Amino acid sequence: MTTTAAPRQRFTTPLATRPAGVWVAAAVLALAVLAAVGPALIASGDPLQTDLVAAHRPPSVQHPFGTDQLGRDVFTRVVHGARLSLFIGVSATALAVVIGVTLGLVAGVGAGVVDAIASRTFDLLGAFPEILLALVLIAFTGTGTPNLVLAIGIAAAPRFARVMRAETRAVRGSEYVAQAGLLTRSRPRIVVRHILPNALRSLPVVVTLGLGTSILGAAALSFLGFGPKPPEPEWGSMLAEAHGDLRIAWWTVVFPGAAITVVVLATTVLGRYAGHRFERRAQP
């Protein structure tokens, strides 16, 4: 009696199946976080040190990104500028998540009138560009880093609220929530223990995509003069300072702009990859 050997299964680790672009995006974000947490580890110079004699020097071995109109090292300022740029983006996204999750959860578990009013409000606010809403809020609150975080966070909140409301309503109608309702009469307990944890499953995907949008919005508003004030290094304010020197010193604009572009692209790549994986897991 002969036996047939079972075909050998191929085990592929999740790390090996990830596209190369995802690894590059993760490396870019890791480098940006390192620059924000410990900028001196990458660029040990002083981002505020001026040297008018060395103004507008092109990229060289001594100054890899050149110098600006005041002779400050652009590479050092780009590295140290990651701290404020990422701080504003992360803080605004966190604020938007807190506001959006709270409002979306209330709308999703609320009665018909509450849900209808909240939905129409989310749709109305979502019809306007987030940067426009942030500009309107800044007109009332004033300029500065705290007000910039507040404006971007509130403007981005409707996006998270819509997602949270949809997930909450989907979870609320599931069988296990109905069974939990038969076992306990405490509605808040059902919301906290059963609805909220399951409704938050898709939130990391939206947060990753929203982080890039917040960083881009912060840079745009800083460029318009509503963010941190010079000489504090921040990518948007660096663009504002150097935009008049584009013809004579292109490097003062290109490198801060490249930093914004690369970080936003990295968050977008990771967000879309996470979204594709979430959709695959959600399929039966």
Summary of the structure (lengths in Angstrom):
residues: 284
radius of gyration: 23.8
end to end distance: 40.7
largest distance: 91.0
contacts: 919
relative contact order: 0.14
helix: 71%
strand: 1%
